[in-house]
Amino acid sequence: MDTLKEVKCVLFDYGNVISLPQDKRIADQMSALVGLEPDVFEKAYFEERRAYDRGDVDGVEYWRILTRRMGIQLDEATFKKLIELDVACWFKVDERILMLAADLKKAGYEIGILSNMPIDQVAAYKNLDSWMGAFDHLFLSAEFRMAKPDREIYEYVMRETGKTPQEIFFIDDKDENIEAASQIGWQTFFYPSSDVFEALRNKCLAV
């Protein structure tokens, strides 16, 4: 295979790449618990996410900050329920991506996950005897207090894997994360939706 020239390690984002899109039914349950219309809730949910992804706050504090800024008061039991729903809404994975990762590993590449992921999600997924164990590298942001698209996270990954920029191929659904990786010299693939799966597979496995 010469499609991924010089590449030794392929890294996948989790949300919307390995995982299926956020489960709307569960997201609607969260918005109902908070007492906001779904579109208003979605905006607040993502705007307050960065500190949670970085591990600067835990799940209870994330939800406390979000609701306080929206003028909403909730009790601790509701915060804990929101954490459970939040983990669940990103739980389902795209089996085609996992099969692609397995094929890449068989072909001799190291495979890994580089994802902005809050600590409650990390803990829940790592407690499962699941597909995560097939990956050689897990770079889950809350565990090491960095998050994409900050340059430091890409440099950290290279130190930990022992790879040069040209030896890493990175797949992500966000423009800013792809741009930051490209600037440091990684090979990249923008994956805005599963509609481009076949293009990704062809890029990775075409001979």
C-alpha positions, 0 to 999 in steps of 0.5 A, a space after each residue: 500500500 502506498 496511499 499513505 506515504 510514510 505513515 506508520 500510525 493512523 489516528 481516529 477522532 471519536 465523536 462523529 468518526 468512530 461514534 455515530 452522531 449524537 443520539 437525538 432522542 437522548 439529547 432531547 431528554 437532556 434538554 427536557 431535564 434542563 428545561 430548554 428548547 433543544 436548539 437552545 440547549 444544543 448551543 449551550 451544551 457545546 459552548 461550555 464543553 471545552 473545560 470539561 473536555 480538558 478535564 479542568 472540571 468534572 461532570 457535575 461542575 460542567 452541568 452546574 456552569 451550564 445551567 447557572 449561565 442559563 439561569 437554571 437551578 438543578 439538584 445534584 441528582 439531576 446533574 448525575 442523571 445528565 452525566 449518565 445521559 451525556 455518556 449514553 448519547 455518544 455510545 453507539 459506534 460505526 462498525 465500519 470504522 472499527 473494521 477499517 481500523 482493524 484492517 489497517 492494523 492487520 496491514 501493519 499500521 499502529 492505530 489510535 484514538 485522538 479525541 476530546 473526551 470528558 472524564 466521565 465518558 473516558 471512565 465509562 468507556 474504559 470500564 467496558 470490555 470493548 472495542 477500545 482495547 484493539 487500539 494501540 494508542 488512546 489519547 483522550 483529552 481529559 486524561 492529560 489535560 489538553 484538548 484539540 486544536 491546541 498545538 500542545 496535544 499534537 506535540 504530546 501525541 508525537 512524543 508518546 508515539 515516537 512518530 514524526 509528523 509525516 508518519 501520522 495520518 489523522 481523521 477528524 470531523 472538525 475543520 479546526 482540528 484538521 487544520 491544526 494537525 496539518 500545520 504541524 505536518 500530519 497527513 489528514 482526512 476531513 470526515 464531516 459525516 459518514 457519507 465520505 466513508 468510502 472515500 476514507 476507506 479508499 484513501 487508506 486501503 487502495 493499492 
